């Protein structure tokens, strides 16, 4: 249980009972890329022409 990053024992036991295994995926690189893409989107709003 210490190796799995969860504090919900019921969810852990249910997952093990149904599937028999737990796969841990590291999404750090995807999160970093998403943050960079969001920064581009936020900054591009200021580049659009505004009709007043």
C-alpha positions as CSV (number, residue, x, y, z in Angstrom):
1,X,0.0,0.0,0.0
2,X,2.9,2.4,0.6
3,X,4.1,2.0,-3.0
4,X,0.8,3.2,-4.4
5,X,0.1,6.9,-4.2
6,X,-3.4,6.7,-2.7
7,X,-4.9,7.3,0.7
8,X,-8.2,5.6,-0.1
9,X,-7.9,2.0,1.0
10,X,-11.4,1.1,-0.4
11,X,-10.5,2.3,-3.9
12,X,-7.2,0.5,-3.8
13,X,-8.7,-2.8,-2.7
14,X,-11.5,-2.5,-5.2
15,X,-9.0,-1.9,-8.0
16,X,-6.9,-4.8,-7.0
17,X,-9.9,-7.1,-6.7
18,X,-11.3,-6.2,-10.1
19,X,-8.1,-5.9,-12.2
20,X,-5.5,-7.7,-10.1
21,X,-2.9,-5.0,-10.7
22,X,-2.3,-1.2,-10.6
23,X,-0.4,0.7,-13.3
24,X,1.3,3.9,-12.2
25,X,2.0,6.3,-15.0
26,X,4.2,9.4,-14.7
27,X,2.5,12.3,-16.5
28,X,5.0,15.0,-15.4
29,X,6.1,15.7,-19.0
30,X,2.5,16.0,-20.2
31,X,1.6,18.3,-17.3
32,X,4.7,20.5,-18.2
33,X,3.7,20.6,-21.8
34,X,0.1,21.5,-21.0
35,X,1.3,24.3,-18.8
36,X,3.4,25.7,-21.6
37,X,0.6,25.4,-24.1
38,X,-1.7,27.3,-21.7
39,X,0.8,30.1,-21.4
40,X,0.9,30.4,-25.2
41,X,-2.9,30.5,-25.3
42,X,-3.1,33.2,-22.5
43,X,-0.5,35.4,-24.2
44,X,-2.0,35.1,-27.7
45,X,-5.3,36.7,-26.4
46,X,-3.4,40.0,-26.2
47,X,-2.2,39.7,-29.8
48,X,-5.7,39.5,-31.3
49,X,-7.2,42.7,-32.7
50,X,-10.0,44.2,-30.7
51,X,-12.9,46.0,-32.4
52,X,-14.3,48.7,-30.2
